[in-house]
Amino acid sequence: MPHKDKYITLLSAASDHYGQPYLIGFMDEYGLHSLSEATAEQAEEYYIKHLGGKQNGTSSTKNSGKP
């Protein structure tokens, strides 16, 4: 799945049937008329900012070194 599609899918899954609050919020924040106008960077940035994407496998976690 392309990078942009991955984040739009995650935003969609976290939104309700009408795209609230995340898909609509994403489009509003970036002044988009459709999701096809979005860039992968915008989608990733919004996802991490609003849904804490670092917890869902989108980045590695650091090992504290403790057993």
VENSUL-V547009 format. One record per pair of residues at least 4 apart in sequence whose C-alpha atoms are under 6 Angstrom apart, sorted by sequence separation. I is the first residue (numbers start at 0). J is the second residue. D is the distance in whole Angstrom. If there is no record, write none. Layout:
BEGIN
i,j,d
I,J,D
I,J,D
END
This chain:
BEGIN
i,j,d
4,8,6
14,18,5
15,19,5
18,22,5
19,23,6
20,24,6
21,25,6
24,28,6
26,30,6
40,44,6
45,49,6
46,50,5
47,51,5
53,57,5
14,19,5
18,23,6
26,31,5
47,52,4
53,58,5
14,20,6
46,52,6
14,21,6
10,21,6
10,22,6
3,39,4
6,42,6
6,43,6
END
